[in-house]
Amino acid sequence: MMALRAFAVILQPNRNRYHMNVQIDESWRSHIGGEFDKPYFANLTQFVRAEYQQHTCYPPGRLIFNAFNLCPFDHVRVVIIGQDPYHEQGQAMGLSFSVPDGIAMPPSLLNIFKEIEGDVGTPMPVSGNLTRWAEQGVLLLNATLTVRAHAAGSHQRHGWETFTDAAIRALSAGREHMVFILWGGYARSKAALIDRTRHLVLESVHPSPLSANRGGWFGNHHFSRCNDYLVQHGLQPINW
């Protein structure tokens, strides 16, 4: 697997415009590499480069493509879709819902672990770092891969959604018997990109306290249902 260099390093000037020489695992490049050469991606590159130069942005440049780096295309078994990265210091690490070791768990992540404990019996962990899920084949994909500090949604509608939609479409068309987990209205809007004749789609309200406490989150059994589906198709279950 190729290591990814920092975003600010891989944005290179070229005759008054910027292009991105993305170093990404070849399994992803062979399916969505064409996105890097499209006009929208050149515009996205310019926008993100300017944002990282002028403002504090998250995640750190080296982690922008972390979800793809940790989970090659051919290893993906489960996709969990988030909206955009955490926007406070030290939280974002390029994996949806995940925070690094030593960082307090945000409320949504706490509710995820509470549901896991009630569903499959795995006790609440000490850390909210979900790298171990990614390494098992869980693509923790935010629809928008960057954000300005303290400004949720600030990098939406600049091109990231086009890129991550392409990744979802490629997985749907190029793989079989995967589980797509969609929490909340934004993630559920991505269901139209997924072929339900080839994959399992699990949908519920978002795990944030505002949504979860209204009902529909606790007891959704997404984690056991996901593993049951994987086992039924001869695949290893996820150790949640």
Contacts in CASP RR format, 6 or more apart in sequence:
PFRMAT RR
TARGET T0000
AUTHOR 0000-0000-0000
METHOD contacts of the structure
MODEL  1
MMALRAFAVILQPNRNRYHMNVQIDESWRSHIGGEFDKPYFANLTQFVRA
EYQQHTCYPPGRLIFNAFNLCPFDHVRVVIIGQDPYHEQGQAMGLSFSVP
DGIAMPPSLLNIFKEIEGDVGTPMPVSGNLTRWAEQGVLLLNATLTVRAH
AAGSHQRHGWETFTDAAIRALSAGREHMVFILWGGYARSKAALIDRTRHL
VLESVHPSPLSANRGGWFGNHHFSRCNDYLVQHGLQPINW
1 25 0 8 1.000
1 69 0 8 1.000
1 72 0 8 1.000
2 23 0 8 1.000
2 24 0 8 1.000
2 25 0 8 1.000
2 26 0 8 1.000
2 69 0 8 1.000
3 23 0 8 1.000
3 69 0 8 1.000
4 10 0 8 1.000
4 22 0 8 1.000
4 23 0 8 1.000
4 24 0 8 1.000
4 62 0 8 1.000
4 64 0 8 1.000
4 65 0 8 1.000
4 66 0 8 1.000
4 69 0 8 1.000
5 23 0 8 1.000
5 62 0 8 1.000
6 60 0 8 1.000
6 61 0 8 1.000
6 62 0 8 1.000
7 48 0 8 1.000
7 49 0 8 1.000
7 52 0 8 1.000
7 61 0 8 1.000
7 62 0 8 1.000
7 64 0 8 1.000
7 146 0 8 1.000
8 49 0 8 1.000
8 52 0 8 1.000
8 53 0 8 1.000
8 61 0 8 1.000
10 20 0 8 1.000
10 21 0 8 1.000
10 22 0 8 1.000
10 23 0 8 1.000
11 18 0 8 1.000
11 19 0 8 1.000
11 20 0 8 1.000
11 45 0 8 1.000
11 48 0 8 1.000
11 49 0 8 1.000
12 18 0 8 1.000
12 19 0 8 1.000
12 20 0 8 1.000
12 21 0 8 1.000
17 42 0 8 1.000
17 46 0 8 1.000
18 42 0 8 1.000
18 45 0 8 1.000
18 46 0 8 1.000
18 49 0 8 1.000
19 42 0 8 1.000
19 45 0 8 1.000
20 36 0 8 1.000
20 41 0 8 1.000
20 42 0 8 1.000
20 45 0 8 1.000
22 29 0 8 1.000
22 33 0 8 1.000
22 36 0 8 1.000
22 65 0 8 1.000
24 33 0 8 1.000
24 65 0 8 1.000
24 68 0 8 1.000
24 69 0 8 1.000
25 68 0 8 1.000
25 69 0 8 1.000
25 72 0 8 1.000
25 73 0 8 1.000
27 72 0 8 1.000
27 73 0 8 1.000
27 74 0 8 1.000
27 75 0 8 1.000
28 68 0 8 1.000
28 72 0 8 1.000
28 73 0 8 1.000
28 167 0 8 1.000
30 73 0 8 1.000
31 73 0 8 1.000
31 167 0 8 1.000
31 170 0 8 1.000
31 174 0 8 1.000
32 163 0 8 1.000
32 166 0 8 1.000
32 167 0 8 1.000
32 170 0 8 1.000
35 41 0 8 1.000
35 162 0 8 1.000
35 163 0 8 1.000
35 166 0 8 1.000
40 159 0 8 1.000
40 162 0 8 1.000
41 159 0 8 1.000
41 163 0 8 1.000
43 158 0 8 1.000
43 159 0 8 1.000
44 158 0 8 1.000
44 159 0 8 1.000
44 160 0 8 1.000
44 163 0 8 1.000
47 155 0 8 1.000
47 158 0 8 1.000
48 57 0 8 1.000
48 146 0 8 1.000
48 155 0 8 1.000
48 158 0 8 1.000
51 57 0 8 1.000
51 146 0 8 1.000
51 148 0 8 1.000
51 155 0 8 1.000
52 61 0 8 1.000
52 146 0 8 1.000
55 148 0 8 1.000
55 149 0 8 1.000
56 89 0 8 1.000
56 148 0 8 1.000
56 149 0 8 1.000
57 146 0 8 1.000
57 147 0 8 1.000
57 148 0 8 1.000
57 149 0 8 1.000
57 155 0 8 1.000
58 85 0 8 1.000
58 86 0 8 1.000
58 87 0 8 1.000
58 89 0 8 1.000
58 90 0 8 1.000
58 91 0 8 1.000
58 92 0 8 1.000
58 146 0 8 1.000
58 147 0 8 1.000
58 149 0 8 1.000
59 66 0 8 1.000
59 85 0 8 1.000
59 92 0 8 1.000
59 93 0 8 1.000
59 94 0 8 1.000
59 146 0 8 1.000
63 92 0 8 1.000
63 93 0 8 1.000
63 94 0 8 1.000
64 94 0 8 1.000
64 145 0 8 1.000
64 146 0 8 1.000
65 94 0 8 1.000
65 145 0 8 1.000
66 93 0 8 1.000
66 94 0 8 1.000
66 95 0 8 1.000
66 134 0 8 1.000
67 94 0 8 1.000
67 95 0 8 1.000
67 96 0 8 1.000
67 134 0 8 1.000
67 139 0 8 1.000
67 140 0 8 1.000
67 141 0 8 1.000
67 142 0 8 1.000
68 139 0 8 1.000
68 167 0 8 1.000
70 95 0 8 1.000
70 131 0 8 1.000
70 134 0 8 1.000
70 135 0 8 1.000
71 134 0 8 1.000
71 135 0 8 1.000
71 137 0 8 1.000
71 138 0 8 1.000
71 139 0 8 1.000
71 140 0 8 1.000
73 170 0 8 1.000
73 171 0 8 1.000
73 175 0 8 1.000
75 137 0 8 1.000
76 137 0 8 1.000
76 138 0 8 1.000
76 139 0 8 1.000
76 171 0 8 1.000
76 175 0 8 1.000
76 178 0 8 1.000
77 136 0 8 1.000
77 137 0 8 1.000
77 138 0 8 1.000
77 178 0 8 1.000
77 179 0 8 1.000
77 230 0 8 1.000
77 235 0 8 1.000
77 236 0 8 1.000
77 238 0 8 1.000
78 137 0 8 1.000
78 138 0 8 1.000
78 139 0 8 1.000
78 178 0 8 1.000
78 179 0 8 1.000
78 180 0 8 1.000
78 181 0 8 1.000
78 226 0 8 1.000
78 230 0 8 1.000
78 238 0 8 1.000
79 138 0 8 1.000
79 139 0 8 1.000
79 141 0 8 1.000
79 168 0 8 1.000
79 171 0 8 1.000
79 178 0 8 1.000
79 179 0 8 1.000
79 180 0 8 1.000
79 181 0 8 1.000
80 96 0 8 1.000
80 97 0 8 1.000
80 138 0 8 1.000
80 139 0 8 1.000
80 140 0 8 1.000
80 141 0 8 1.000
80 181 0 8 1.000
80 183 0 8 1.000
81 96 0 8 1.000
81 141 0 8 1.000
81 142 0 8 1.000
81 143 0 8 1.000
81 168 0 8 1.000
81 180 0 8 1.000
81 181 0 8 1.000
81 182 0 8 1.000
81 183 0 8 1.000
81 187 0 8 1.000
81 190 0 8 1.000
82 96 0 8 1.000
82 97 0 8 1.000
82 140 0 8 1.000
82 141 0 8 1.000
82 142 0 8 1.000
82 143 0 8 1.000
82 183 0 8 1.000
82 186 0 8 1.000
82 187 0 8 1.000
83 142 0 8 1.000
83 143 0 8 1.000
83 144 0 8 1.000
83 153 0 8 1.000
83 156 0 8 1.000
83 186 0 8 1.000
83 187 0 8 1.000
84 142 0 8 1.000
84 143 0 8 1.000
84 144 0 8 1.000
84 145 0 8 1.000
84 146 0 8 1.000
84 147 0 8 1.000
84 152 0 8 1.000
84 153 0 8 1.000
84 155 0 8 1.000
84 156 0 8 1.000
85 91 0 8 1.000
85 92 0 8 1.000
85 94 0 8 1.000
85 142 0 8 1.000
85 144 0 8 1.000
85 145 0 8 1.000
85 146 0 8 1.000
85 147 0 8 1.000
86 92 0 8 1.000
86 99 0 8 1.000
86 106 0 8 1.000
86 147 0 8 1.000
87 147 0 8 1.000
87 148 0 8 1.000
87 149 0 8 1.000
87 150 0 8 1.000
87 151 0 8 1.000
87 152 0 8 1.000
87 153 0 8 1.000
87 154 0 8 1.000
88 149 0 8 1.000
88 150 0 8 1.000
89 149 0 8 1.000
90 99 0 8 1.000
90 100 0 8 1.000
90 103 0 8 1.000
91 99 0 8 1.000
91 100 0 8 1.000
91 103 0 8 1.000
91 106 0 8 1.000
92 99 0 8 1.000
92 147 0 8 1.000
93 99 0 8 1.000
93 100 0 8 1.000
93 129 0 8 1.000
94 140 0 8 1.000
94 142 0 8 1.000
94 145 0 8 1.000
95 130 0 8 1.000
95 131 0 8 1.000
95 134 0 8 1.000
95 140 0 8 1.000
96 140 0 8 1.000
96 141 0 8 1.000
96 142 0 8 1.000
97 108 0 8 1.000
97 109 0 8 1.000
97 112 0 8 1.000
97 130 0 8 1.000
97 140 0 8 1.000
98 109 0 8 1.000
98 128 0 8 1.000
98 129 0 8 1.000
98 130 0 8 1.000
98 131 0 8 1.000
98 133 0 8 1.000
98 140 0 8 1.000
99 105 0 8 1.000
99 106 0 8 1.000
99 109 0 8 1.000
99 128 0 8 1.000
99 129 0 8 1.000
100 129 0 8 1.000
101 127 0 8 1.000
101 128 0 8 1.000
101 129 0 8 1.000
102 127 0 8 1.000
103 128 0 8 1.000
105 113 0 8 1.000
105 128 0 8 1.000
107 208 0 8 1.000
107 209 0 8 1.000
108 206 0 8 1.000
108 207 0 8 1.000
108 208 0 8 1.000
108 209 0 8 1.000
109 128 0 8 1.000
109 207 0 8 1.000
111 207 0 8 1.000
111 208 0 8 1.000
111 209 0 8 1.000
111 212 0 8 1.000
111 217 0 8 1.000
111 218 0 8 1.000
112 207 0 8 1.000
113 124 0 8 1.000
113 125 0 8 1.000
113 128 0 8 1.000
114 124 0 8 1.000
114 218 0 8 1.000
115 207 0 8 1.000
115 217 0 8 1.000
115 218 0 8 1.000
115 219 0 8 1.000
115 220 0 8 1.000
115 222 0 8 1.000
115 223 0 8 1.000
116 122 0 8 1.000
116 223 0 8 1.000
116 240 0 8 1.000
117 123 0 8 1.000
117 124 0 8 1.000
118 219 0 8 1.000
119 219 0 8 1.000
119 221 0 8 1.000
119 222 0 8 1.000
119 223 0 8 1.000
119 224 0 8 1.000
120 223 0 8 1.000
120 224 0 8 1.000
120 227 0 8 1.000
120 240 0 8 1.000
122 240 0 8 1.000
130 138 0 8 1.000
130 140 0 8 1.000
132 239 0 8 1.000
133 140 0 8 1.000
133 238 0 8 1.000
133 240 0 8 1.000
134 140 0 8 1.000
136 236 0 8 1.000
136 238 0 8 1.000
136 239 0 8 1.000
137 238 0 8 1.000
138 238 0 8 1.000
139 171 0 8 1.000
141 164 0 8 1.000
141 167 0 8 1.000
141 168 0 8 1.000
142 164 0 8 1.000
143 156 0 8 1.000
143 160 0 8 1.000
143 161 0 8 1.000
143 164 0 8 1.000
143 165 0 8 1.000
143 186 0 8 1.000
143 187 0 8 1.000
143 190 0 8 1.000
144 153 0 8 1.000
144 155 0 8 1.000
144 156 0 8 1.000
144 160 0 8 1.000
144 161 0 8 1.000
144 164 0 8 1.000
145 155 0 8 1.000
145 160 0 8 1.000
145 163 0 8 1.000
145 164 0 8 1.000
146 155 0 8 1.000
146 160 0 8 1.000
147 153 0 8 1.000
147 154 0 8 1.000
147 155 0 8 1.000
148 154 0 8 1.000
148 155 0 8 1.000
165 190 0 8 1.000
165 193 0 8 1.000
168 180 0 8 1.000
168 190 0 8 1.000
168 193 0 8 1.000
168 194 0 8 1.000
169 193 0 8 1.000
171 178 0 8 1.000
172 178 0 8 1.000
172 180 0 8 1.000
172 193 0 8 1.000
172 194 0 8 1.000
172 195 0 8 1.000
172 198 0 8 1.000
172 199 0 8 1.000
173 195 0 8 1.000
175 198 0 8 1.000
175 199 0 8 1.000
176 198 0 8 1.000
176 199 0 8 1.000
176 233 0 8 1.000
177 198 0 8 1.000
177 199 0 8 1.000
177 200 0 8 1.000
177 229 0 8 1.000
177 230 0 8 1.000
177 233 0 8 1.000
177 235 0 8 1.000
178 198 0 8 1.000
178 199 0 8 1.000
178 200 0 8 1.000
179 199 0 8 1.000
179 200 0 8 1.000
179 201 0 8 1.000
179 202 0 8 1.000
179 226 0 8 1.000
179 229 0 8 1.000
179 230 0 8 1.000
180 190 0 8 1.000
180 191 0 8 1.000
180 194 0 8 1.000
180 199 0 8 1.000
180 200 0 8 1.000
180 201 0 8 1.000
180 202 0 8 1.000
181 202 0 8 1.000
181 222 0 8 1.000
181 226 0 8 1.000
182 188 0 8 1.000
182 190 0 8 1.000
182 191 0 8 1.000
182 201 0 8 1.000
182 202 0 8 1.000
182 203 0 8 1.000
182 204 0 8 1.000
183 203 0 8 1.000
183 204 0 8 1.000
183 205 0 8 1.000
183 206 0 8 1.000
183 207 0 8 1.000
183 217 0 8 1.000
184 203 0 8 1.000
184 204 0 8 1.000
184 205 0 8 1.000
184 206 0 8 1.000
184 211 0 8 1.000
185 206 0 8 1.000
187 203 0 8 1.000
187 206 0 8 1.000
188 203 0 8 1.000
191 201 0 8 1.000
191 203 0 8 1.000
194 201 0 8 1.000
200 225 0 8 1.000
200 226 0 8 1.000
200 229 0 8 1.000
202 220 0 8 1.000
202 222 0 8 1.000
202 225 0 8 1.000
202 226 0 8 1.000
204 216 0 8 1.000
204 217 0 8 1.000
204 220 0 8 1.000
204 222 0 8 1.000
205 211 0 8 1.000
205 212 0 8 1.000
205 214 0 8 1.000
205 215 0 8 1.000
205 216 0 8 1.000
205 217 0 8 1.000
206 212 0 8 1.000
206 217 0 8 1.000
207 217 0 8 1.000
211 217 0 8 1.000
212 218 0 8 1.000
223 238 0 8 1.000
223 240 0 8 1.000
226 237 0 8 1.000
226 238 0 8 1.000
227 237 0 8 1.000
227 238 0 8 1.000
227 240 0 8 1.000
230 236 0 8 1.000
230 237 0 8 1.000
230 238 0 8 1.000
231 237 0 8 1.000
END
